[in-house]
Amino acid sequence: VVLLWCNPHNPTGRVWRRHEMEAVARECASRNVILASDEVWSGLILDDVPFTPAGLLDTDVRLISITSASKTYNVAGLDVAF
C-alpha cells in the first residue's frame, strides 16, 4: 500500500508543516505503508514558508521522493531516461 503525499500541495500551494508530515510518516510506518512524497513544486514556493523534504523526517517510514527537473529548473520538455 502506498500513500501519495503532495508537498507543497498542487493546486492550492499549501506547504505542510514538519510536525504534520512527521505525524503522517509515523502513521504510515506503524501501518507498513510506503509514503510517496511528491515534492515537484518545492522549488516554487511563493510565500516565506519553511519547506521540509520528506527525506529529512525523523521517522522509520519507507519513502519514495518524487521530484522534477522540469519544474525545479524550468526545463519543461526535457526528456531524461535512466
All heavy atoms as a GROMACS GRO file, in nm:
protein
  636
    1VAL      N    1   0.085  -0.118   0.000
    1VAL     CA    2   0.000   0.000   0.000
    1VAL      C    3   0.090   0.124   0.000
    1VAL      O    4   0.190   0.129   0.071
    1VAL     CB    5  -0.093   0.003   0.123
    1VAL    CG1    6  -0.177   0.128   0.127
    1VAL    CG2    7  -0.181  -0.121   0.125
    2VAL      N    8   0.052   0.225  -0.080
    2VAL     CA    9   0.128   0.348  -0.092
    2VAL      C   10   0.037   0.468  -0.067
    2VAL      O   11  -0.075   0.473  -0.119
    2VAL     CB   12   0.191   0.360  -0.232
    2VAL    CG1   13   0.263   0.493  -0.249
    2VAL    CG2   14   0.286   0.245  -0.260
    3LEU      N   15   0.085   0.563   0.011
    3LEU     CA   16   0.016   0.690   0.030
    3LEU      C   17   0.090   0.795  -0.049
    3LEU      O   18   0.209   0.817  -0.028
    3LEU     CB   19   0.012   0.730   0.178
    3LEU     CG   20  -0.044   0.869   0.206
    3LEU    CD1   21  -0.193   0.876   0.173
    3LEU    CD2   22  -0.020   0.910   0.350
    4LEU      N   23   0.022   0.859  -0.145
    4LEU     CA   24   0.082   0.967  -0.222
    4LEU      C   25   0.055   1.098  -0.151
    4LEU      O   26  -0.059   1.137  -0.129
    4LEU     CB   27   0.024   0.972  -0.364
    4LEU     CG   28   0.078   1.083  -0.454
    4LEU    CD1   29   0.229   1.069  -0.472
    4LEU    CD2   30   0.009   1.079  -0.589
    5TRP      N   31   0.163   1.166  -0.114
    5TRP     CA   32   0.158   1.289  -0.033
    5TRP      C   33   0.217   1.403  -0.116
    5TRP      O   34   0.332   1.395  -0.159
    5TRP     CB   35   0.240   1.265   0.093
    5TRP     CG   36   0.251   1.379   0.187
    5TRP    CD1   37   0.347   1.475   0.188
    5TRP    CD2   38   0.165   1.408   0.296
    5TRP    NE1   39   0.326   1.562   0.292
    5TRP    CE2   40   0.214   1.523   0.359
    5TRP    CE3   41   0.050   1.349   0.346
    5TRP    CZ2   42   0.153   1.580   0.469
    5TRP    CZ3   43  -0.010   1.405   0.455
    5TRP    CH2   44   0.041   1.518   0.516
    6CYS      N   45   0.140   1.506  -0.142
    6CYS     CA   46   0.188   1.620  -0.221
    6CYS      C   47   0.228   1.734  -0.128
    6CYS      O   48   0.146   1.784  -0.052
    6CYS     CB   49   0.079   1.668  -0.316
    6CYS     SG   50   0.033   1.546  -0.436
    7ASN      N   51   0.354   1.774  -0.138
    7ASN     CA   52   0.404   1.884  -0.055
    7ASN      C   53   0.511   1.960  -0.131
    7ASN      O   54   0.616   1.905  -0.161
    7ASN     CB   55   0.464   1.830   0.075
    7ASN     CG   56   0.508   1.940   0.168
    7ASN    OD1   57   0.444   2.043   0.177
    7ASN    ND2   58   0.619   1.919   0.236
    8PRO      N   59   0.486   2.085  -0.166
    8PRO     CA   60   0.364   2.162  -0.147
    8PRO      C   61   0.250   2.107  -0.232
    8PRO      O   62   0.273   2.050  -0.338
    8PRO     CB   63   0.400   2.303  -0.190
    8PRO     CG   64   0.539   2.300  -0.240
    8PRO     CD   65   0.592   2.163  -0.227
    9HIS      N   66   0.131   2.128  -0.183
    9HIS     CA   67   0.012   2.075  -0.247
    9HIS      C   68  -0.018   2.152  -0.375
    9HIS      O   69  -0.010   2.274  -0.380
    9HIS     CB   70  -0.107   2.087  -0.151
    9HIS     CG   71  -0.229   2.019  -0.203
    9HIS    ND1   72  -0.323   2.087  -0.275
    9HIS    CD2   73  -0.270   1.892  -0.194
    9HIS    CE1   74  -0.419   2.003  -0.310
    9HIS    NE2   75  -0.390   1.884  -0.261
   10ASN      N   76  -0.049   2.079  -0.480
   10ASN     CA   77  -0.092   2.141  -0.605
   10ASN      C   78  -0.239   2.106  -0.623
   10ASN      O   79  -0.275   1.989  -0.613
   10ASN     CB   80  -0.009   2.084  -0.720
   10ASN     CG   81  -0.044   2.148  -0.852
   10ASN    OD1   82  -0.107   2.251  -0.858
   10ASN    ND2   83  -0.002   2.085  -0.960
   11PRO      N   84  -0.331   2.196  -0.639
   11PRO     CA   85  -0.314   2.333  -0.689
   11PRO      C   86  -0.321   2.441  -0.581
   11PRO      O   87  -0.306   2.558  -0.613
   11PRO     CB   88  -0.433   2.348  -0.784
   11PRO     CG   89  -0.542   2.271  -0.718
   11PRO     CD   90  -0.470   2.153  -0.653
   12THR      N   91  -0.341   2.406  -0.455
   12THR     CA   92  -0.362   2.510  -0.353
   12THR      C   93  -0.233   2.580  -0.310
   12THR      O   94  -0.237   2.691  -0.261
   12THR     CB   95  -0.430   2.452  -0.228
   12THR    OG1   96  -0.340   2.359  -0.166
   12THR    CG2   97  -0.561   2.384  -0.262
   13GLY      N   98  -0.119   2.513  -0.322
   13GLY     CA   99   0.008   2.571  -0.280
   13GLY      C  100   0.035   2.557  -0.132
   13GLY      O  101   0.134   2.608  -0.081
   14ARG      N  102  -0.051   2.484  -0.060
   14ARG     CA  103  -0.031   2.466   0.085
   14ARG      C  104   0.098   2.389   0.110
   14ARG      O  105   0.123   2.286   0.049
   14ARG     CB  106  -0.147   2.389   0.145
   14ARG     CG  107  -0.138   2.375   0.296
   14ARG     CD  108  -0.242   2.274   0.344
   14ARG     NE  109  -0.267   2.274   0.486
   14ARG     CZ  110  -0.185   2.230   0.579
   14ARG    NH1  111  -0.066   2.189   0.546
   14ARG    NH2  112  -0.220   2.230   0.706
   15VAL      N  113   0.180   2.440   0.200
   15VAL     CA  114   0.303   2.371   0.240
   15VAL      C  115   0.277   2.308   0.376
   15VAL      O  116   0.242   2.375   0.472
   15VAL     CB  117   0.422   2.470   0.249
   15VAL    CG1  118   0.548   2.398   0.295
   15VAL    CG2  119   0.443   2.538   0.115
   16TRP      N  120   0.294   2.176   0.383
   16TRP     CA  121   0.270   2.105   0.508
   16TRP      C  122   0.382   2.135   0.607
   16TRP      O  123   0.498   2.140   0.572
   16TRP     CB  124   0.260   1.954   0.482
   16TRP     CG  125   0.146   1.921   0.393
   16TRP    CD1  126   0.149   1.905   0.257
   16TRP    CD2  127   0.010   1.904   0.431
   16TRP    NE1  128   0.024   1.878   0.210
   16TRP    CE2  129  -0.064   1.876   0.315
   16TRP    CE3  130  -0.056   1.909   0.553
   16TRP    CZ2  131  -0.200   1.854   0.317
   16TRP    CZ3  132  -0.192   1.886   0.555
   16TRP    CH2  133  -0.263   1.859   0.439
   17ARG      N  134   0.346   2.153   0.731
   17ARG     CA  135   0.443   2.179   0.838
   17ARG      C  136   0.514   2.049   0.876
   17ARG      O  137   0.462   1.940   0.858
   17ARG     CB  138   0.372   2.236   0.963
   17ARG     CG  139   0.294   2.362   0.936
   17ARG     CD  140   0.387   2.477   0.911
   17ARG     NE  141   0.315   2.603   0.910
   17ARG     CZ  142   0.315   2.686   0.807
   17ARG    NH1  143   0.382   2.658   0.698
   17ARG    NH2  144   0.248   2.799   0.814
   18ARG      N  145   0.633   2.063   0.929
   18ARG     CA  146   0.714   1.945   0.964
   18ARG      C  147   0.640   1.852   1.060
   18ARG      O  148   0.640   1.731   1.042
   18ARG     CB  149   0.848   1.989   1.023
   18ARG     CG  150   0.938   1.873   1.052
   18ARG     CD  151   1.070   1.917   1.115
   18ARG     NE  152   1.160   1.805   1.121
   18ARG     CZ  153   1.267   1.789   1.045
   18ARG    NH1  154   1.299   1.881   0.957
   18ARG    NH2  155   1.343   1.682   1.057
   19HIS      N  156   0.576   1.907   1.164
   19HIS     CA  157   0.508   1.821   1.262
   19HIS      C  158   0.390   1.746   1.198
   19HIS      O  159   0.361   1.634   1.236
   19HIS     CB  160   0.464   1.902   1.385
   19HIS     CG  161   0.350   1.995   1.361
   19HIS    ND1  162   0.367   2.123   1.311
   19HIS    CD2  163   0.217   1.979   1.379
   19HIS    CE1  164   0.250   2.182   1.300
   19HIS    NE2  165   0.158   2.096   1.340
   20GLU      N  166   0.324   1.807   1.100
   20GLU     CA  167   0.215   1.739   1.030
   20GLU      C  168   0.269   1.623   0.946
   20GLU      O  169   0.214   1.513   0.946
   20GLU     CB  170   0.141   1.837   0.939
   20GLU     CG  171   0.069   1.947   1.012
   20GLU     CD  172   0.017   2.055   0.920
   20GLU    OE1  173   0.089   2.094   0.826
   20GLU    OE2  174  -0.096   2.101   0.944
   21MET      N  175   0.380   1.650   0.879
   21MET     CA  176   0.441   1.546   0.796
   21MET      C  177   0.493   1.430   0.880
   21MET      O  178   0.479   1.314   0.842
   21MET     CB  179   0.554   1.607   0.713
   21MET     CG  180   0.506   1.707   0.610
   21MET     SD  181   0.641   1.789   0.526
   21MET     CE  182   0.732   1.652   0.460
   22GLU      N  183   0.554   1.462   0.994
   22GLU     CA  184   0.605   1.356   1.081
   22GLU      C  185   0.492   1.271   1.137
   22GLU      O  186   0.507   1.149   1.150
   22GLU     CB  187   0.690   1.415   1.193
   22GLU     CG  188   0.825   1.461   1.142
   22GLU     CD  189   0.914   1.521   1.248
   22GLU    OE1  190   0.863   1.562   1.355
   22GLU    OE2  191   1.036   1.530   1.224
   23ALA      N  192   0.378   1.332   1.166
   23ALA     CA  193   0.263   1.256   1.216
   23ALA      C  194   0.213   1.158   1.108
   23ALA      O  195   0.184   1.041   1.137
   23ALA     CB  196   0.151   1.350   1.259
   24VAL      N  197   0.204   1.204   0.985
   24VAL     CA  198   0.162   1.118   0.875
   24VAL      C  199   0.266   1.007   0.851
   24VAL      O  200   0.230   0.891   0.833
   24VAL     CB  201   0.138   1.200   0.746
   24VAL    CG1  202   0.119   1.110   0.626
   24VAL    CG2  203   0.019   1.293   0.764
   25ALA      N  204   0.394   1.043   0.854
   25ALA     CA  205   0.500   0.944   0.833
   25ALA      C  206   0.499   0.837   0.943
   25ALA      O  207   0.516   0.718   0.914
   25ALA     CB  208   0.636   1.013   0.827
   26ARG      N  209   0.480   0.879   1.068
   26ARG     CA  210   0.473   0.781   1.178
   26ARG      C  211   0.355   0.687   1.160
   26ARG      O  212   0.366   0.566   1.183
   26ARG     CB  213   0.463   0.852   1.313
   26ARG     CG  214   0.595   0.902   1.366
   26ARG     CD  215   0.585   0.944   1.513
   26ARG     NE  216   0.485   1.048   1.533
   26ARG     CZ  217   0.507   1.179   1.522
   26ARG    NH1  218   0.628   1.222   1.489
   26ARG    NH2  219   0.413   1.266   1.544
   27GLU      N  220   0.242   0.742   1.116
   27GLU     CA  221   0.123   0.658   1.094
   27GLU      C  222   0.149   0.560   0.980
   27GLU      O  223   0.111   0.442   0.989
   27GLU     CB  224   0.002   0.746   1.062
   27GLU     CG  225  -0.128   0.674   1.062
   27GLU     CD  226  -0.169   0.617   1.196
   27GLU    OE1  227  -0.130   0.672   1.302
   27GLU    OE2  228  -0.241   0.515   1.198
   28CYS      N  229   0.212   0.605   0.874
   28CYS     CA  230   0.247   0.516   0.763
   28CYS      C  231   0.340   0.406   0.810
   28CYS      O  232   0.322   0.288   0.776
   28CYS     CB  233   0.312   0.595   0.649
   28CYS     SG  234   0.198   0.696   0.554
   29ALA      N  235   0.442   0.442   0.889
   29ALA     CA  236   0.538   0.342   0.939
   29ALA      C  237   0.468   0.239   1.027
   29ALA      O  238   0.497   0.119   1.017
   29ALA     CB  239   0.649   0.412   1.015
   30SER      N  240   0.375   0.284   1.111
   30SER     CA  241   0.307   0.191   1.202
   30SER      C  242   0.214   0.095   1.126
   30SER      O  243   0.186  -0.014   1.174
   30SER     CB  244   0.227   0.267   1.308
   30SER     OG  245   0.112   0.327   1.252
   31ARG      N  246   0.170   0.135   1.008
   31ARG     CA  247   0.080   0.050   0.928
   31ARG      C  248   0.150  -0.016   0.811
   31ARG      O  249   0.085  -0.075   0.724
   31ARG     CB  250  -0.038   0.134   0.878
   31ARG     CG  251  -0.124   0.188   0.989
   31ARG     CD  252  -0.231   0.280   0.935
   31ARG     NE  253  -0.308   0.338   1.041
   31ARG     CZ  254  -0.424   0.290   1.084
   31ARG    NH1  255  -0.474   0.181   1.030
   31ARG    NH2  256  -0.490   0.350   1.180
   32ASN      N  257   0.283  -0.003   0.804
   32ASN     CA  258   0.364  -0.061   0.697
   32ASN      C  259   0.320  -0.009   0.559
   32ASN      O  260   0.312  -0.084   0.462
   32ASN     CB  261   0.360  -0.214   0.701
   32ASN     CG  262   0.478  -0.274   0.628
   32ASN    OD1  263   0.583  -0.213   0.618
   32ASN    ND2  264   0.459  -0.394   0.576
   33VAL      N  265   0.291   0.120   0.552
   33VAL     CA  266   0.250   0.186   0.428
   33VAL      C  267   0.370   0.265   0.375
   33VAL      O  268   0.439   0.333   0.450
   33VAL     CB  269   0.131   0.282   0.454
   33VAL    CG1  270   0.100   0.366   0.332
   33VAL    CG2  271   0.009   0.202   0.498
   34ILE      N  272   0.395   0.255   0.246
   34ILE     CA  273   0.502   0.332   0.182
   34ILE      C  274   0.452   0.474   0.161
   34ILE      O  275   0.341   0.496   0.110
   34ILE     CB  276   0.542   0.270   0.048
   34ILE    CG1  277   0.596   0.129   0.070
   34ILE    CG2  278   0.644   0.357  -0.024
   34ILE    CD1  279   0.613   0.050  -0.059
   35LEU      N  280   0.533   0.572   0.197
   35LEU     CA  281   0.499   0.712   0.175
   35LEU      C  282   0.569   0.760   0.049
   35LEU      O  283   0.691   0.761   0.042
   35LEU     CB  284   0.542   0.798   0.295
   35LEU     CG  285   0.518   0.948   0.285
   35LEU    CD1  286   0.369   0.978   0.269
   35LEU    CD2  287   0.574   1.019   0.406
   36ALA      N  288   0.491   0.798  -0.052
   36ALA     CA  289   0.545   0.856  -0.175
   36ALA      C  290   0.524   1.006  -0.166
   36ALA      O  291   0.412   1.055  -0.171
   36ALA     CB  292   0.476   0.798  -0.297
   37SER      N  293   0.632   1.080  -0.149
   37SER     CA  294   0.624   1.224  -0.129
   37SER      C  295   0.649   1.297  -0.260
   37SER      O  296   0.761   1.300  -0.311
   37SER     CB  297   0.726   1.267  -0.024
   37SER     OG  298   0.717   1.405  -0.001
   38ASP      N  299   0.544   1.355  -0.316
   38ASP     CA  300   0.552   1.432  -0.440
   38ASP      C  301   0.596   1.573  -0.404
   38ASP      O  302   0.520   1.653  -0.352
   38ASP     CB  303   0.415   1.434  -0.508
   38ASP     CG  304   0.412   1.515  -0.636
   38ASP    OD1  305   0.511   1.587  -0.665
   38ASP    OD2  306   0.311   1.508  -0.707
   39GLU      N  307   0.724   1.603  -0.431
   39GLU     CA  308   0.783   1.733  -0.396
   39GLU      C  309   0.819   1.812  -0.521
   39GLU      O  310   0.911   1.894  -0.522
   39GLU     CB  311   0.904   1.710  -0.306
   39GLU     CG  312   0.867   1.638  -0.179
   39GLU     CD  313   0.984   1.594  -0.094
   39GLU    OE1  314   1.100   1.610  -0.136
   39GLU    OE2  315   0.959   1.544   0.017
   40VAL      N  316   0.743   1.789  -0.628
   40VAL     CA  317   0.771   1.850  -0.758
   40VAL      C  318   0.768   2.003  -0.751
   40VAL      O  319   0.848   2.070  -0.815
   40VAL     CB  320   0.671   1.797  -0.864
   40VAL    CG1  321   0.679   1.877  -0.992
   40VAL    CG2  322   0.697   1.650  -0.891
   41TRP      N  323   0.679   2.059  -0.673
   41TRP     CA  324   0.663   2.204  -0.667
   41TRP      C  325   0.745   2.269  -0.556
   41TRP      O  326   0.730   2.388  -0.528
   41TRP     CB  327   0.515   2.240  -0.650
   41TRP     CG  328   0.433   2.194  -0.766
   41TRP    CD1  329   0.353   2.081  -0.771
   41TRP    CD2  330   0.424   2.253  -0.895
   41TRP    NE1  331   0.296   2.068  -0.894
   41TRP    CE2  332   0.338   2.174  -0.972
   41TRP    CE3  333   0.482   2.365  -0.953
   41TRP    CZ2  334   0.308   2.204  -1.104
   41TRP    CZ3  335   0.450   2.394  -1.084
   41TRP    CH2  336   0.365   2.315  -1.159
   42SER      N  337   0.835   2.198  -0.492
   42SER     CA  338   0.909   2.251  -0.376
   42SER      C  339   0.997   2.371  -0.410
   42SER      O  340   1.024   2.454  -0.324
   42SER     CB  341   0.992   2.142  -0.312
   42SER     OG  342   1.092   2.097  -0.401
   43GLY      N  343   1.040   2.384  -0.533
   43GLY     CA  344   1.124   2.496  -0.572
   43GLY      C  345   1.046   2.621  -0.609
   43GLY      O  346   1.105   2.724  -0.640
   44LEU      N  347   0.913   2.612  -0.605
   44LEU     CA  348   0.829   2.723  -0.649
   44LEU      C  349   0.737   2.774  -0.538
   44LEU      O  350   0.625   2.815  -0.566
   44LEU     CB  351   0.746   2.680  -0.771
   44LEU     CG  352   0.828   2.636  -0.891
   44LEU    CD1  353   0.740   2.576  -0.999
   44LEU    CD2  354   0.908   2.752  -0.947
   45ILE      N  355   0.782   2.773  -0.415
   45ILE     CA  356   0.702   2.822  -0.303
   45ILE      C  357   0.710   2.974  -0.302
   45ILE      O  358   0.820   3.031  -0.298
   45ILE     CB  359   0.752   2.764  -0.169
   45ILE    CG1  360   0.739   2.611  -0.173
   45ILE    CG2  361   0.674   2.823  -0.053
   45ILE    CD1  362   0.805   2.542  -0.056
   46LEU      N  363   0.595   3.041  -0.309
   46LEU     CA  364   0.593   3.186  -0.322
   46LEU      C  365   0.603   3.259  -0.189
   46LEU      O  366   0.662   3.365  -0.180
   46LEU     CB  367   0.467   3.230  -0.396
   46LEU     CG  368   0.452   3.172  -0.538
   46LEU    CD1  369   0.321   3.217  -0.600
   46LEU    CD2  370   0.569   3.210  -0.625
   47ASP      N  371   0.542   3.206  -0.086
   47ASP     CA  372   0.546   3.271   0.046
   47ASP      C  373   0.671   3.229   0.121
   47ASP      O  374   0.740   3.134   0.085
   47ASP     CB  375   0.422   3.232   0.127
   47ASP     CG  376   0.294   3.281   0.063
   47ASP    OD1  377   0.298   3.387  -0.002
   47ASP    OD2  378   0.190   3.213   0.076
   48ASP      N  379   0.701   3.299   0.227
   48ASP     CA  380   0.816   3.266   0.310
   48ASP      C  381   0.775   3.158   0.411
   48ASP      O  382   0.765   3.184   0.530
   48ASP     CB  383   0.867   3.392   0.381
   48ASP     CG  384   1.000   3.368   0.451
   48ASP    OD1  385   1.073   3.276   0.410
   48ASP    OD2  386   1.028   3.441   0.548
   49VAL      N  387   0.751   3.038   0.358
   49VAL     CA  388   0.706   2.925   0.439
   49VAL      C  389   0.815   2.819   0.435
   49VAL      O  390   0.864   2.785   0.328
   49VAL     CB  391   0.574   2.867   0.383
   49VAL    CG1  392   0.530   2.748   0.463
   49VAL    CG2  393   0.466   2.974   0.379
   50PRO      N  394   0.856   2.767   0.551
   50PRO     CA  395   0.962   2.666   0.550
   50PRO      C  396   0.914   2.535   0.488
   50PRO      O  397   0.807   2.486   0.520
   50PRO     CB  398   0.996   2.648   0.698
   50PRO     CG  399   0.876   2.695   0.772
   50PRO     CD  400   0.811   2.800   0.686
   51PHE      N  401   0.995   2.482   0.398
   51PHE     CA  402   0.966   2.354   0.332
   51PHE      C  403   1.060   2.249   0.388
   51PHE      O  404   1.181   2.271   0.396
   51PHE     CB  405   0.985   2.365   0.181
   51PHE     CG  406   0.981   2.232   0.112
   51PHE    CD1  407   0.862   2.166   0.093
   51PHE    CD2  408   1.098   2.171   0.069
   51PHE    CE1  409   0.857   2.043   0.032
   51PHE    CE2  410   1.096   2.049   0.007
   51PHE     CZ  411   0.974   1.984  -0.013
   52THR      N  412   1.005   2.136   0.428
   52THR     CA  413   1.085   2.025   0.479
   52THR      C  414   1.071   1.906   0.386
   52THR      O  415   0.961   1.852   0.373
   52THR     CB  416   1.040   1.983   0.620
   52THR    OG1  417   1.045   2.096   0.707
   52THR    CG2  418   1.126   1.872   0.675
   53PRO      N  419   1.178   1.865   0.319
   53PRO     CA  420   1.170   1.744   0.235
   53PRO      C  421   1.141   1.622   0.322
   53PRO      O  422   1.191   1.612   0.435
   53PRO     CB  423   1.308   1.734   0.173
   53PRO     CG  424   1.370   1.869   0.188
   53PRO     CD  425   1.308   1.929   0.311
   54ALA      N  426   1.062   1.531   0.271
   54ALA     CA  427   1.026   1.412   0.349
   54ALA      C  428   1.148   1.329   0.388
   54ALA      O  429   1.146   1.261   0.490
   54ALA     CB  430   0.927   1.327   0.269
   55GLY      N  431   1.254   1.338   0.310
   55GLY     CA  432   1.376   1.263   0.342
   55GLY      C  433   1.443   1.309   0.470
   55GLY      O  434   1.527   1.238   0.525
   56LEU      N  435   1.408   1.427   0.519
   56LEU     CA  436   1.468   1.479   0.643
   56LEU      C  437   1.386   1.448   0.768
   56LEU      O  438   1.425   1.486   0.878
   56LEU     CB  439   1.488   1.630   0.632
   56LEU     CG  440   1.585   1.677   0.524
   56LEU    CD1  441   1.594   1.830   0.525
   56LEU    CD2  442   1.722   1.616   0.544
   57LEU      N  443   1.273   1.380   0.752
   57LEU     CA  444   1.188   1.349   0.867
   57LEU      C  445   1.256   1.247   0.957
   57LEU      O  446   1.326   1.157   0.910
   57LEU     CB  447   1.053   1.296   0.821
   57LEU     CG  448   0.970   1.392   0.737
   57LEU    CD1  449   0.841   1.324   0.692
   57LEU    CD2  450   0.940   1.520   0.812
   58ASP      N  451   1.233   1.260   1.085
   58ASP     CA  452   1.292   1.169   1.184
   58ASP      C  453   1.195   1.055   1.211
   58ASP      O  454   1.137   1.046   1.319
   58ASP     CB  455   1.324   1.247   1.312
   58ASP     CG  456   1.403   1.164   1.410
   58ASP    OD1  457   1.473   1.071   1.365
   58ASP    OD2  458   1.394   1.192   1.530
   59THR      N  459   1.175   0.970   1.110
   59THR     CA  460   1.085   0.855   1.122
   59THR      C  461   1.146   0.736   1.051
   59THR      O  462   1.244   0.749   0.978
   59THR     CB  463   0.946   0.885   1.061
   59THR    OG1  464   0.962   0.906   0.921
   59THR    CG2  465   0.881   1.006   1.124
   60ASP      N  466   1.085   0.619   1.071
   60ASP     CA  467   1.131   0.497   1.006
   60ASP      C  468   1.044   0.460   0.887
   60ASP      O  469   1.037   0.344   0.848
   60ASP     CB  470   1.131   0.381   1.107
   60ASP     CG  471   1.235   0.399   1.215
   60ASP    OD1  472   1.340   0.460   1.185
   60ASP    OD2  473   1.211   0.353   1.327
   61VAL      N  474   0.978   0.556   0.827
   61VAL     CA  475   0.886   0.529   0.717
   61VAL      C  476   0.964   0.488   0.592
   61VAL      O  477   1.075   0.534   0.568
   61VAL     CB  478   0.798   0.653   0.687
   61VAL    CG1  479   0.880   0.767   0.629
   61VAL    CG2  480   0.682   0.617   0.596
   62ARG      N  481   0.906   0.396   0.516
   62ARG     CA  482   0.961   0.362   0.384
   62ARG      C  483   0.918   0.474   0.290
   62ARG      O  484   0.800   0.506   0.283
   62ARG     CB  485   0.910   0.227   0.337
   62ARG     CG  486   0.962   0.114   0.426
   62ARG     CD  487   0.923  -0.022   0.375
   62ARG     NE  488   0.779  -0.034   0.366
   62ARG     CZ  489   0.717  -0.124   0.290
   62ARG    NH1  490   0.785  -0.208   0.216
   62ARG    NH2  491   0.586  -0.130   0.287
   63LEU      N  492   1.013   0.534   0.220
   63LEU     CA  493   0.987   0.659   0.150
   63LEU      C  494   1.030   0.655   0.005
   63LEU      O  495   1.136   0.602  -0.029
   63LEU     CB  496   1.063   0.772   0.221
   63LEU     CG  497   1.057   0.911   0.160
   63LEU    CD1  498   0.916   0.967   0.166
   63LEU    CD2  499   1.155   1.001   0.231
   64ILE      N  500   0.947   0.713  -0.081
   64ILE     CA  501   0.981   0.740  -0.220
   64ILE      C  502   0.965   0.891  -0.237
   64ILE      O  503   0.857   0.946  -0.214
   64ILE     CB  504   0.887   0.667  -0.318
   64ILE    CG1  505   0.895   0.517  -0.299
   64ILE    CG2  506   0.919   0.708  -0.461
   64ILE    CD1  507   0.789   0.439  -0.374
   65SER      N  508   1.072   0.960  -0.277
   65SER     CA  509   1.066   1.105  -0.301
   65SER      C  510   1.054   1.128  -0.451
   65SER      O  511   1.133   1.075  -0.529
   65SER     CB  512   1.190   1.176  -0.249
   65SER     OG  513   1.193   1.171  -0.109
   66ILE      N  514   0.957   1.211  -0.489
   66ILE     CA  515   0.933   1.240  -0.631
   66ILE      C  516   0.964   1.387  -0.656
   66ILE      O  517   0.909   1.474  -0.590
   66ILE     CB  518   0.785   1.211  -0.668
   66ILE    CG1  519   0.751   1.066  -0.634
   66ILE    CG2  520   0.760   1.243  -0.814
   66ILE    CD1  521   0.603   1.035  -0.637
   67THR      N  522   1.057   1.412  -0.747
   67THR     CA  523   1.094   1.548  -0.784
   67THR      C  524   1.092   1.559  -0.937
   67THR      O  525   1.073   1.460  -1.006
   67THR     CB  526   1.233   1.586  -0.732
   67THR    OG1  527   1.328   1.498  -0.788
   67THR    CG2  528   1.239   1.580  -0.580
   68SER      N  529   1.114   1.680  -0.987
   68SER     CA  530   1.109   1.700  -1.132
   68SER      C  531   1.197   1.817  -1.172
   68SER      O  532   1.177   1.929  -1.126
   68SER     CB  533   0.965   1.728  -1.175
   68SER     OG  534   0.960   1.769  -1.309
   69ALA      N  535   1.292   1.791  -1.260
   69ALA     CA  536   1.378   1.898  -1.310
   69ALA      C  537   1.299   1.998  -1.392
   69ALA      O  538   1.329   2.117  -1.395
   69ALA     CB  539   1.492   1.840  -1.394
   70SER      N  540   1.191   1.953  -1.458
   70SER     CA  541   1.114   2.044  -1.542
   70SER      C  542   1.047   2.154  -1.461
   70SER      O  543   1.029   2.266  -1.510
   70SER     CB  544   1.008   1.968  -1.622
   70SER     OG  545   0.910   1.912  -1.539
   71LYS      N  546   1.011   2.127  -1.338
   71LYS     CA  547   0.951   2.230  -1.252
   71LYS      C  548   1.058   2.307  -1.175
   71LYS      O  549   1.057   2.428  -1.171
   71LYS     CB  550   0.853   2.167  -1.153
   71LYS     CG  551   0.740   2.089  -1.215
   71LYS     CD  552   0.649   2.179  -1.295
   71LYS     CE  553   0.528   2.105  -1.346
   71LYS     NZ  554   0.547   2.025  -1.464
   72THR      N  555   1.152   2.236  -1.115
   72THR     CA  556   1.253   2.299  -1.031
   72THR      C  557   1.346   2.390  -1.111
   72THR      O  558   1.379   2.500  -1.067
   72THR     CB  559   1.335   2.192  -0.958
   72THR    OG1  560   1.245   2.108  -0.884
   72THR    CG2  561   1.435   2.254  -0.862
   73TYR      N  562   1.389   2.344  -1.228
   73TYR     CA  563   1.487   2.418  -1.306
   73TYR      C  564   1.429   2.479  -1.433
   73TYR      O  565   1.503   2.526  -1.519
   73TYR     CB  566   1.606   2.329  -1.340
   73TYR     CG  567   1.672   2.275  -1.216
   73TYR    CD1  568   1.660   2.142  -1.180
   73TYR    CD2  569   1.744   2.360  -1.131
   73TYR    CE1  570   1.719   2.093  -1.065
   73TYR    CE2  571   1.803   2.310  -1.016
   73TYR     CZ  572   1.791   2.177  -0.984
   73TYR     OH  573   1.848   2.129  -0.870
   74ASN      N  574   1.296   2.477  -1.446
   74ASN     CA  575   1.226   2.536  -1.559
   74ASN      C  576   1.277   2.484  -1.694
   74ASN      O  577   1.312   2.561  -1.783
   74ASN     CB  578   1.235   2.689  -1.554
   74ASN     CG  579   1.131   2.754  -1.643
   74ASN    OD1  580   1.031   2.694  -1.676
   74ASN    ND2  581   1.156   2.877  -1.682
   75VAL      N  582   1.285   2.354  -1.704
   75VAL     CA  583   1.328   2.291  -1.828
   75VAL      C  584   1.220   2.196  -1.879
   75VAL      O  585   1.243   2.079  -1.906
   75VAL     CB  586   1.464   2.218  -1.812
   75VAL    CG1  587   1.577   2.313  -1.798
   75VAL    CG2  588   1.460   2.122  -1.695
   76ALA      N  589   1.100   2.249  -1.894
   76ALA     CA  590   0.987   2.169  -1.942
   76ALA      C  591   1.020   2.110  -2.078
   76ALA      O  592   1.081   2.175  -2.163
   76ALA     CB  593   0.862   2.256  -1.950
   77GLY      N  594   0.982   1.987  -2.097
   77GLY     CA  595   1.006   1.920  -2.224
   77GLY      C  596   1.137   1.843  -2.230
   77GLY      O  597   1.163   1.772  -2.326
   78LEU      N  598   1.220   1.858  -2.128
   78LEU     CA  599   1.346   1.785  -2.125
   78LEU      C  600   1.318   1.637  -2.098
   78LEU      O  601   1.252   1.602  -2.002
   78LEU     CB  602   1.438   1.840  -2.016
   78LEU     CG  603   1.572   1.769  -1.998
   78LEU    CD1  604   1.660   1.791  -2.122
   78LEU    CD2  605   1.642   1.819  -1.874
   79ASP      N  606   1.365   1.552  -2.186
   79ASP     CA  607   1.346   1.409  -2.168
   79ASP      C  608   1.472   1.348  -2.107
   79ASP      O  609   1.581   1.362  -2.161
   79ASP     CB  610   1.318   1.341  -2.302
   79ASP     CG  611   1.182   1.380  -2.359
   79ASP    OD1  612   1.091   1.407  -2.277
   79ASP    OD2  613   1.167   1.385  -2.481
   80VAL      N  614   1.453   1.283  -1.995
   80VAL     CA  615   1.563   1.217  -1.926
   80VAL      C  616   1.520   1.073  -1.898
   80VAL      O  617   1.410   1.050  -1.848
   80VAL     CB  618   1.598   1.287  -1.793
   80VAL    CG1  619   1.708   1.214  -1.721
   80VAL    CG2  620   1.636   1.432  -1.818
   81ALA      N  621   1.603   0.979  -1.931
   81ALA     CA  622   1.571   0.840  -1.907
   81ALA      C  623   1.687   0.772  -1.838
   81ALA      O  624   1.803   0.803  -1.864
   81ALA     CB  625   1.540   0.769  -2.040
   82PHE      N  626   1.656   0.681  -1.749
   82PHE     CA  627   1.758   0.604  -1.679
   82PHE      C  628   1.740   0.458  -1.713
   82PHE      O  629   1.636   0.408  -1.724
   82PHE     CB  630   1.748   0.623  -1.527
   82PHE     CG  631   1.778   0.763  -1.485
   82PHE    CD1  632   1.678   0.854  -1.466
   82PHE    CD2  633   1.909   0.802  -1.465
   82PHE    CE1  634   1.705   0.984  -1.426
   82PHE    CE2  635   1.938   0.931  -1.426
   82PHE     CZ  636   1.836   1.023  -1.406
   0.00000   0.00000   0.00000
